[in-house]
Amino acid sequence: MSTASNGDRVRRLPNYVQVADAYIFQQTIDERLKRVGVTQAREDTMRIAGVQYIDQVRRALKLPVRTFNTACMYFHKFRLVHSDSEYSYPDAAAASLFTACKIEDTLKKSRDILCAAHNLKIAPPDQLSPDNPMFEPASRTVIGLERLMLEAAGFDFRSRHPQALVVNLLKRFGHERESRIARLAYKISIDLYRTFAPLKQTTAALAFACVELAERIEGAWDSTQAAVVENEYPRWGIDRAMVMESLLDLLDLYTTNFRSHTALSQISLDTFLAVRIPLNTECDRGHLPRYTEYIEAQPPPSPANGTWSNGGGIRQRLGERGRDGTVRFLLDPERESDEARVRAQYVIGDGGG
């Protein structure tokens, strides 16, 4: 291809390929939260409130835990891409639950979700039905947000459901199904989704963390049990640092003012503080990092196409779809490669083609 003359306008074809993130580590979470301009205090408040909304509504609609898990994953990923000034958290929470209902095949209409949320706040005589015209505007908003939920997640329909593995581990470690430790571990696996831990770790790491925390709270954890549990790690492809990160994420939740919104609100703060002390000691002795896979970011080079894209997806304000060109999503990697080769024939660099 001939070199462009000085009078020619240098053109670039805007292009951004988004690959779905199977895992989003703490470093990336911090970067994206900074990019959307939310403070840590507000982030905590919005996250807990949104998950609380999802949990209350899914219980009212008698939806399974799998739907709750998936809804929380979509809610967290959506908030890592869109600033909370662009939407209200009830709308985002309702949209994430609506999306999860489709993915997990527990179909509910957007009106059903909005109606259930409304009826939770009023007395039975004043409750409304889903076909009430009052829910029409909010229903349109939820349906519009559904697309943005999928885009923010990169059309990744994978989720993590540690509850089944929690039950299997409890049985493997000799705990009865109806024991206090078993009930506690299951509740912890629900509270886990009030944190970012499910975005960062595998199902196995999450399940081991839930069981260990339940045993520590009940005083059933000792060096013998620790040796038995840690011998299981290689089988599941995890290590102590991965489990420790999830444990500390949970304890961060339980030792803040948000503890009253969790399933373990009846357990005293002193209990959680007593559990955390030996974990902190273990981290110091074993030189375990607070967050796995955390590398300090280096100053980025100049962007190749003149603009930065959000690492979590197509970054745009609500309602601005297509402002910078046509938005397309390719699910076939071979087709993407073919298009890239064709596109390369027409792209002119700084020094010519």
C-alpha positions as CSV (number, residue, x, y, z in Angstrom):
1,M,0.0,0.0,0.0
2,S,1.4,3.4,-0.9
3,T,2.6,5.8,1.7
4,A,0.1,8.6,2.6
5,S,1.3,12.0,1.5
6,N,1.5,14.9,4.0
7,G,-1.7,16.4,2.7
8,D,-3.7,13.2,3.2
9,R,-5.8,12.9,6.3
10,V,-4.5,10.1,8.4
11,R,-7.5,7.9,9.2
12,R,-8.0,5.0,11.6
13,L,-10.8,2.6,11.7
14,P,-12.2,2.7,15.3
15,N,-12.2,-0.9,16.5
16,Y,-12.4,-2.5,20.0
17,V,-12.6,-6.2,20.6
18,Q,-14.1,-7.1,23.9
19,V,-13.2,-10.5,25.4
20,A,-15.4,-11.6,28.3
21,D,-13.6,-11.7,31.6
22,A,-13.9,-15.1,33.3
23,Y,-12.4,-13.6,36.4
24,I,-11.9,-10.0,37.4
25,F,-9.2,-9.5,40.0
26,Q,-9.0,-6.8,42.6
27,Q,-6.6,-4.6,40.7
28,T,-9.0,-4.4,37.8
29,I,-11.9,-3.8,40.1
30,D,-10.1,-0.9,41.7
31,E,-9.2,0.6,38.3
32,R,-12.7,0.4,37.0
33,L,-14.3,1.8,40.1
34,K,-11.8,4.7,39.9
35,R,-12.7,5.2,36.2
36,V,-16.5,5.4,36.9
37,G,-15.7,7.9,39.7
38,V,-17.2,6.3,42.7
39,T,-15.9,6.6,46.3
40,Q,-15.2,3.5,48.4
41,A,-17.9,4.5,50.9
42,R,-20.5,5.0,48.2
43,E,-19.5,1.9,46.4
44,D,-20.0,-0.2,49.5
45,T,-23.4,1.3,50.2
46,M,-24.7,0.9,46.6
47,R,-23.4,-2.7,46.4
48,I,-24.9,-3.8,49.6
49,A,-28.2,-2.1,48.9
50,G,-28.4,-3.6,45.4
51,V,-27.7,-7.1,46.5
52,Q,-30.2,-6.7,49.4
53,Y,-32.9,-5.7,46.8
54,I,-32.0,-8.8,44.7
55,D,-32.2,-11.1,47.7
56,Q,-35.5,-9.8,49.0
57,V,-37.2,-9.9,45.7
58,R,-36.0,-13.3,44.7
59,R,-37.2,-14.6,48.1
60,A,-40.6,-13.0,47.5
61,L,-40.8,-14.6,44.0
62,K,-39.4,-17.9,45.4
63,L,-36.6,-18.0,42.9
64,P,-33.7,-20.4,43.4
65,V,-30.3,-19.5,44.7
66,R,-28.7,-20.0,41.3
67,T,-30.8,-17.1,40.0
68,F,-29.6,-15.0,42.9
69,N,-26.0,-15.8,42.3
70,T,-26.2,-14.9,38.6
71,A,-28.1,-11.7,39.3
72,C,-25.4,-10.5,41.7
73,M,-22.7,-11.3,39.2
74,Y,-24.4,-9.2,36.5
75,F,-25.1,-6.4,39.0
76,H,-21.5,-6.2,40.1
77,K,-20.2,-6.3,36.5
78,F,-22.6,-3.6,35.4
79,R,-21.5,-1.3,38.2
80,L,-17.9,-1.7,37.2
81,V,-18.7,-0.2,33.8
82,H,-21.4,2.4,34.4
83,S,-21.2,5.3,36.9
84,D,-23.9,5.2,39.6
85,S,-25.0,8.7,38.5
86,E,-26.4,7.2,35.3
87,Y,-29.0,4.9,36.9
88,S,-30.7,4.2,40.2
89,Y,-29.6,1.1,42.0
90,P,-33.1,-0.4,42.3
91,D,-33.4,-0.3,38.5
92,A,-30.0,-1.9,38.0
93,A,-30.8,-4.6,40.6
94,A,-34.2,-5.3,39.0
95,A,-32.5,-5.5,35.6
96,S,-29.8,-7.9,36.8
97,L,-32.5,-10.2,38.3
98,F,-34.6,-10.0,35.2
99,T,-31.5,-11.0,33.1
100,A,-30.6,-13.8,35.5
101,C,-34.1,-15.2,35.3
102,K,-33.7,-15.7,31.6
103,I,-30.2,-17.2,31.9
104,E,-31.2,-19.6,34.7
105,D,-34.5,-20.5,33.0
106,T,-36.6,-19.2,35.9
107,L,-38.5,-16.8,33.7
108,K,-40.2,-13.8,35.3
109,K,-41.5,-10.7,33.6
110,S,-40.0,-7.4,34.5
111,R,-43.4,-6.4,35.9
112,D,-43.3,-9.4,38.2
113,I,-40.0,-8.3,39.7
114,L,-41.0,-4.6,40.0
115,C,-44.4,-5.6,41.6
116,A,-42.7,-7.9,44.1
117,A,-40.3,-5.1,45.1
118,H,-43.2,-2.7,45.5
119,N,-45.3,-5.0,47.5
120,L,-42.5,-5.7,50.0
121,K,-42.8,-2.2,51.2
122,I,-46.6,-1.9,51.8
123,A,-49.3,-3.7,53.7
124,P,-51.1,-6.7,52.1
125,P,-54.4,-4.8,51.6
126,D,-52.6,-2.2,49.5
127,Q,-50.5,-4.5,47.4
128,L,-50.8,-4.3,43.6
129,S,-50.8,-6.8,40.8
130,P,-48.1,-7.0,38.1
131,D,-50.4,-5.7,35.4
132,N,-50.9,-2.4,37.1
133,P,-50.1,0.5,34.8
134,M,-47.9,2.0,37.5
135,F,-45.1,-0.4,36.6
136,E,-45.1,0.4,32.9
137,P,-42.4,3.2,32.9
138,A,-40.1,1.2,35.2
139,S,-40.6,-1.9,33.2
140,R,-39.4,-0.1,30.0
141,T,-36.3,1.0,32.0
142,V,-35.5,-2.5,33.2
143,I,-35.8,-3.9,29.7
144,G,-33.5,-1.2,28.4
145,L,-30.9,-2.0,31.1
146,E,-31.0,-5.7,30.3
147,R,-29.0,-5.1,27.1
148,L,-26.4,-3.0,29.0
149,M,-26.1,-5.8,31.6
150,L,-25.2,-8.3,28.8
151,E,-22.8,-5.8,27.2
152,A,-21.1,-5.0,30.5
153,A,-20.5,-8.8,31.1
154,G,-19.3,-9.3,27.5
155,F,-22.2,-11.6,26.8
156,D,-20.6,-14.1,29.2
157,F,-23.3,-16.4,30.6
158,R,-21.0,-18.2,33.0
159,S,-21.5,-17.8,36.7
160,R,-20.3,-19.5,39.9
161,H,-22.6,-21.4,42.2
162,P,-20.6,-22.6,45.3
163,Q,-23.5,-23.9,47.3
164,A,-23.5,-27.4,45.8
165,L,-19.8,-27.8,46.5
166,V,-20.2,-26.4,50.0
167,V,-22.7,-29.2,50.7
168,N,-20.3,-31.8,49.3
169,L,-17.3,-30.4,51.3
170,L,-19.3,-30.4,54.5
171,K,-20.1,-34.1,54.0
172,R,-16.5,-34.9,53.1
173,F,-15.3,-33.2,56.3
174,G,-17.8,-35.1,58.5
175,H,-20.5,-32.5,59.2
176,E,-24.1,-33.5,59.3
177,R,-26.4,-31.9,56.7
178,E,-28.5,-30.2,59.4
179,S,-25.7,-29.3,61.8
180,R,-25.1,-25.8,62.9
181,I,-21.8,-25.6,60.9
182,A,-23.6,-26.7,57.7
183,R,-26.4,-24.1,58.1
184,L,-23.8,-21.5,58.8
185,A,-21.7,-22.3,55.8
186,Y,-24.7,-22.2,53.5
187,K,-25.7,-18.7,54.8
188,I,-22.1,-17.5,54.3
189,S,-22.2,-18.7,50.7
190,I,-25.2,-16.4,50.2
191,D,-23.5,-13.4,51.9
192,L,-20.4,-14.1,49.7
193,Y,-22.3,-12.4,46.8
194,R,-22.5,-9.2,48.8
195,T,-18.7,-8.9,48.1
196,F,-16.7,-9.0,44.9
197,A,-15.2,-12.4,45.8
198,P,-17.3,-14.3,43.2
199,L,-15.8,-12.2,40.5
200,K,-12.3,-13.0,41.6
201,Q,-12.1,-16.6,42.6
202,T,-13.1,-20.1,41.4
203,T,-16.1,-22.0,42.8
204,A,-13.8,-24.2,44.7
205,A,-11.9,-21.4,46.5
206,L,-15.3,-19.8,47.4
207,A,-16.7,-23.0,48.8
208,F,-13.6,-23.8,50.9
209,A,-13.7,-20.3,52.3
210,C,-17.3,-20.7,53.3
211,V,-16.8,-24.0,55.1
212,E,-13.6,-22.8,56.8
213,L,-15.2,-19.6,58.1
214,A,-18.2,-21.6,59.5
215,E,-15.8,-24.0,61.3
216,R,-13.8,-21.1,62.7
217,I,-16.9,-19.3,64.0
218,E,-18.1,-22.5,65.7
219,G,-14.6,-23.3,67.2
220,A,-14.2,-26.5,65.1
221,W,-11.0,-25.4,63.3
222,D,-7.7,-26.6,64.6
223,S,-4.3,-27.6,63.1
224,T,-5.5,-31.1,62.4
225,Q,-8.5,-29.8,60.4
226,A,-6.3,-27.3,58.7
227,A,-4.0,-30.0,57.5
228,V,-6.9,-32.1,56.2
229,V,-8.5,-29.2,54.3
230,E,-5.2,-27.9,52.8
231,N,-4.4,-31.4,51.5
232,E,-7.6,-31.1,49.3
233,Y,-6.5,-27.8,47.6
234,P,-4.4,-29.4,44.8
235,R,-7.3,-31.6,43.8
236,W,-9.4,-28.5,43.1
237,G,-6.6,-26.5,41.5
238,I,-6.5,-23.8,44.3
239,D,-4.0,-22.6,46.9
240,R,-4.1,-21.1,50.3
241,A,-3.8,-17.5,49.1
242,M,-7.0,-17.8,47.0
243,V,-9.0,-19.1,49.9
244,M,-7.5,-16.5,52.2
245,E,-8.5,-13.7,50.0
246,S,-12.2,-14.8,50.0
247,L,-12.0,-15.3,53.8
248,L,-10.8,-11.8,54.3
249,D,-13.4,-10.4,51.9
250,L,-16.1,-12.0,54.0
251,L,-14.6,-10.8,57.2
252,D,-14.4,-7.2,55.8
253,L,-18.1,-7.5,55.2
254,Y,-18.9,-8.9,58.7
255,T,-16.8,-6.4,60.5
256,T,-18.4,-3.2,59.0
257,N,-21.7,-1.4,59.6
258,F,-23.2,-3.6,56.8
259,R,-23.2,-6.7,59.0
260,S,-26.8,-6.0,60.0
261,H,-27.8,-6.6,56.3
262,T,-26.2,-10.1,56.2
263,A,-27.4,-13.6,57.2
264,L,-25.0,-13.6,60.2
265,S,-26.2,-10.4,61.8
266,Q,-27.0,-12.3,65.0
267,I,-23.3,-13.2,65.5
268,S,-21.4,-10.6,67.6
269,L,-18.7,-8.4,66.1
270,D,-16.2,-9.8,68.7
271,T,-16.6,-13.2,67.3
272,F,-15.5,-12.1,63.8
273,L,-12.7,-10.1,65.2
274,A,-11.5,-13.1,67.1
275,V,-11.6,-15.2,63.9
276,R,-9.6,-12.6,62.0
277,I,-6.7,-12.3,64.4
278,P,-5.2,-15.8,63.6
279,L,-5.9,-15.3,59.9
280,N,-3.9,-12.0,60.0
281,T,-1.1,-13.9,61.8
282,E,-1.1,-16.6,59.1
283,C,-0.9,-14.0,56.4
284,D,2.1,-12.4,58.0
285,R,3.9,-15.7,58.6
286,G,3.2,-17.1,55.2
287,H,3.7,-13.9,53.3
288,L,0.3,-14.3,51.8
289,P,-0.9,-11.3,49.8
290,R,-4.2,-9.6,50.7
291,Y,-5.2,-9.9,47.0
292,T,-4.0,-12.6,44.6
293,E,-2.8,-11.6,41.1
294,Y,-2.4,-8.0,42.2
295,I,0.3,-6.1,40.3
296,E,0.8,-2.3,40.6
297,A,-0.3,-0.8,37.3
298,Q,2.3,1.0,35.1
299,P,1.5,4.3,33.3
300,P,-0.2,3.2,30.1
301,P,1.2,4.1,26.7
302,S,-0.6,6.3,24.3
303,P,-3.7,4.6,22.9
304,A,-3.4,3.3,19.3
305,N,-6.7,4.7,18.1
306,G,-6.7,7.9,20.0
307,T,-9.2,6.9,22.6
308,W,-9.2,4.7,25.6
309,S,-11.8,2.0,26.0
310,N,-13.1,0.7,29.4
311,G,-11.6,-2.6,30.1
312,G,-14.9,-3.8,31.3
313,G,-16.7,-3.3,28.1
314,I,-18.1,-0.6,25.7
315,R,-18.1,2.5,27.9
316,Q,-21.1,4.8,27.1
317,R,-23.6,6.7,29.1
318,L,-27.1,5.2,29.2
319,G,-29.0,6.0,26.0
320,E,-25.9,6.9,24.0
321,R,-25.6,3.7,22.0
322,G,-24.0,4.1,18.6
323,R,-22.8,7.7,19.3
324,D,-19.3,6.8,18.2
325,G,-20.3,4.3,15.5
326,T,-22.0,1.0,15.1
327,V,-21.7,-1.3,18.1
328,R,-21.2,-5.0,17.1
329,F,-20.6,-8.1,19.1
330,L,-18.8,-11.0,17.6
331,L,-19.1,-14.3,19.4
332,D,-17.0,-16.3,16.8
333,P,-13.2,-15.8,17.3
334,E,-12.4,-17.1,13.8
335,R,-14.7,-14.5,12.2
336,E,-13.1,-11.8,14.3
337,S,-9.7,-12.9,13.1
338,D,-10.9,-12.9,9.4
339,E,-12.3,-9.4,9.8
340,A,-9.1,-8.1,11.4
341,R,-7.1,-9.3,8.4
342,V,-9.4,-7.5,6.0
343,R,-9.5,-4.4,8.1
344,A,-5.7,-4.3,8.3
345,Q,-5.5,-3.7,4.6
346,Y,-7.3,-0.3,4.9
347,V,-5.8,1.0,8.2
348,I,-3.2,3.8,7.7
349,G,-0.6,4.2,10.5
350,D,1.2,7.4,11.6
351,G,3.9,6.9,9.1
352,G,1.7,5.6,6.2
353,G,0.2,2.2,5.2
